[in-house]
């Protein structure tokens, strides 16, 4: 439930940020007629070069010169804020879902205690492998020494 409250606060803060950026973009659009830089500048430049609507096109291009950088920055911030808002909203919905679901299992953790006897490794297994390894190595060494004596005779 704490996580739901944290996400809810974060979601409200991000919503306020998104709303303020949207208002700033709307104000720039209304006041300067700026909509989308690449397509709008291309069409306005084309209109000016052909001699159509030069007064309106010049006013909008002047708006781009004056507020274009601010519009671009605000638009980028708006896009990132929308993405953050959506991510926080998904996490918030997951947290709500986790608080409302019914637990069908539990993990019972008991206090640890030392074992009565050592569980692993078993000493007799280590001893058995050591004896067989020594016996095998001894047989190999004795056979090599014996074969050396036979070759010398």
C-alpha positions in Angstrom: 0.0 0.0 0.0 3.0 2.3 0.6 4.1 1.7 -2.9 0.7 2.6 -4.3 0.8 5.9 -2.4 4.4 6.6 -3.6 3.4 5.9 -7.2 0.2 8.0 -6.9 2.2 11.0 -5.7 4.8 10.6 -8.5 2.0 10.1 -11.0 0.3 13.4 -9.9 3.6 15.3 -10.0 4.3 14.0 -13.5 0.7 14.8 -14.6 1.2 18.4 -13.4 4.4 18.6 -15.4 2.8 17.2 -18.6 -0.1 19.6 -18.2 2.2 22.6 -17.8 4.3 21.6 -20.8 1.1 21.1 -22.9 -0.1 24.5 -21.9 3.2 26.1 -22.8 3.1 24.4 -26.2 -0.5 25.4 -26.8 0.4 29.1 -26.0 3.3 29.1 -28.4 1.1 27.5 -31.1 -1.7 30.0 -30.6 0.5 33.1 -30.4 3.0 32.3 -33.1 1.2 29.8 -35.4 3.9 27.2 -34.9 2.8 23.6 -35.4 5.5 21.2 -36.8 8.9 22.6 -37.8 10.1 20.4 -40.7 6.8 20.3 -42.7 5.7 23.9 -41.8 9.0 25.6 -42.6 9.3 23.7 -45.9 5.8 24.7 -47.0 6.2 28.3 -45.9 9.5 28.7 -47.7 7.9 27.2 -50.8 5.0 29.7 -50.5 7.3 32.7 -50.1 9.5 31.6 -53.0 6.4 31.3 -55.2 5.0 34.6 -54.0 1.8 33.3 -52.4 0.8 34.3 -48.9 4.0 36.1 -48.1 2.6 38.2 -45.2 1.2 35.2 -43.3 4.2 33.0 -44.2 6.7 35.7 -43.1 4.8 36.1 -39.8 5.0 32.4 -39.1 8.6 32.2 -40.1 9.4 35.1 -37.9 7.7 33.2 -35.1 9.9 30.2 -35.8 12.9 32.4 -35.6 11.8 33.9 -32.3 10.3 30.9 -30.5 11.5 27.9 -32.6 14.2 26.8 -30.2 11.9 27.1 -27.2 9.2 25.3 -29.0 11.5 22.4 -30.0 12.9 22.2 -26.4 9.4 22.2 -24.9 8.1 19.7 -27.4 11.0 17.3 -26.6 10.4 17.7 -22.8 6.7 17.0 -23.4 7.5 13.8 -25.3 9.8 12.5 -22.6 7.3 13.5 -19.9 4.5 11.6 -21.6 6.8 8.5 -21.8 7.7 8.8 -18.1 4.0 9.4 -17.2 3.0 6.2 -19.1 5.8 4.2 -17.3 4.8 5.4 -13.9 1.1 4.7 -14.7 1.9 1.1 -15.6 3.9 0.7 -12.3 1.1 2.3 -10.4 -1.5 -0.1 -11.9 0.8 -3.1 -11.1 1.1 -1.9 -7.5 -2.7 -1.6 -7.2 -3.1 -5.0 -8.7 -0.6 -6.4 -6.2 -2.5 -4.9 -3.2 -5.8 -6.3 -4.3 -4.8 -9.8 -5.2 -5.3 -12.6 -2.7 -2.2 -14.5 -1.5 -2.6 -18.2 -1.9 0.8 -19.2 -0.5 3.2 -18.2 2.2 6.8 -18.6 3.0 7.5 -19.7 6.6 11.0 -18.8 7.7 12.3 -20.4 10.8 15.4 -19.5 12.8 18.5 -21.4 11.7 20.2 -23.9 14.0 23.5 -25.9 13.6 23.1 -29.5 12.3 23.9 -32.5 14.5 26.4 -34.0 12.1 28.2 -32.8 9.0 26.0 -33.4 5.9 28.6 -32.9 3.2 31.3 -34.1 2.3 31.2 -37.5 3.8 34.6 -38.5 5.3 34.4 -42.2 4.3 33.8 -41.2 0.6 36.9 -39.0 0.7 38.9 -41.7 2.4 37.8 -44.4 0.0 38.8 -42.3 -3.1 42.1 -41.4 -1.4 42.9 -45.1 -0.8 42.0 -46.2 -4.3 43.9 -43.3 -5.8 47.0 -44.2 -3.8 46.7 -47.9 -4.6 46.3 -47.1 -8.3 49.2 -44.7 -8.3 51.4 -47.3 -6.4 50.6 -50.0 -8.9 51.5 -47.7 -11.8 54.8 -46.7 -10.2 55.7 -50.3 -9.3 54.9 -51.5 -12.8 57.1 -48.8 -14.4 60.0 -49.6 -12.1 59.6 -53.4 -12.7 59.5 -52.8 -16.5 62.7 -50.7 -16.2 64.4 -53.6 -14.4 63.3 -56.1 -17.0 64.6 -53.9 -19.9 68.0 -53.6 -18.2 68.4 -57.4 -17.8 
